[in-house]
Amino acid sequence: MTSNIADSLNAVTKYARELPIVELLEYMRTLLEHWMKEKLLKAKGTFTYLGYKFNKELDDNRTLSHKLRVRSDYLLNQIHKQHNVRASTEYIHIVIDGMRRYIVYLENKKCSCGQFQLDELPYPHALAALRQRDESFEEYFSPYYTRANLLRTYEIPVNPLPDESKWNVPKHITEEVVNPPKEGKRQPGRPQKERYKTYDEINSKKYKVACGNYGGEGHNKRSCKNAPKKK
């Protein structure tokens, strides 16, 4: 859905991309080996049921859930009882978050906000509904977040590359001649090292300058034209 992973890899391989292909692959292999060991040690040092990152996110969501209200829709329950609808309606809850109302479907692990089914981790709305039911959260998150699965993920070794003299290269590959590409006219300026950003990325800034006088965007307190003049 996003290019975040590609951007991260581009950042750490910015200068390694100038290396020959074999040295570049060895650099990438060493980098992945370092990351895998680091993640494995972190998973081994975690003593909670979930991984450290997901357990912290769950704790943050639990804190936010205490600010929410859960109300039972008695009219909805009565209608379902009259029509003999199965008991799954007991897993439907209405959560009030400020001025907005969200519907949590615990049985399907969904919420009308969309975050529950996207992250597959109980969101504050779902945790509020679970607290209302006095039910634990263990059955409502992805099994991939557990410490046991994280250990299995990062225990796969990244094998080192043997010496070039030990490579088993097919004969038709060794006999193939690969010529360097024909260089065209070099463009002025430094070569492009980062990917070209889209129009939306260029115009979507996370931080906007705001005026300290009245909160207006686009300028600061010093350059404000509406600032009160000193006598």
Secondary structure as GFF3:
##gff-version 3
##sequence-region A 1 231
A	DSSP	alpha_helix	4	12	.	.	.	ID=ss1
A	DSSP	three_ten_helix	16	18	.	.	.	ID=ss2
A	DSSP	alpha_helix	21	44	.	.	.	ID=ss3
A	DSSP	alpha_helix	52	65	.	.	.	ID=ss4
A	DSSP	beta_strand	69	71	.	.	.	ID=ss5
A	DSSP	alpha_helix	74	82	.	.	.	ID=ss6
A	DSSP	three_ten_helix	87	91	.	.	.	ID=ss7
A	DSSP	beta_strand	92	97	.	.	.	ID=ss8
A	DSSP	beta_strand	100	105	.	.	.	ID=ss9
A	DSSP	beta_strand	110	111	.	.	.	ID=ss10
A	DSSP	alpha_helix	115	119	.	.	.	ID=ss11
A	DSSP	alpha_helix	124	133	.	.	.	ID=ss12
A	DSSP	three_ten_helix	138	140	.	.	.	ID=ss13
A	DSSP	three_ten_helix	143	145	.	.	.	ID=ss14
A	DSSP	alpha_helix	147	154	.	.	.	ID=ss15
A	DSSP	three_ten_helix	164	166	.	.	.	ID=ss16
A	DSSP	alpha_helix	171	174	.	.	.	ID=ss17
A	DSSP	alpha_helix	199	203	.	.	.	ID=ss18
###
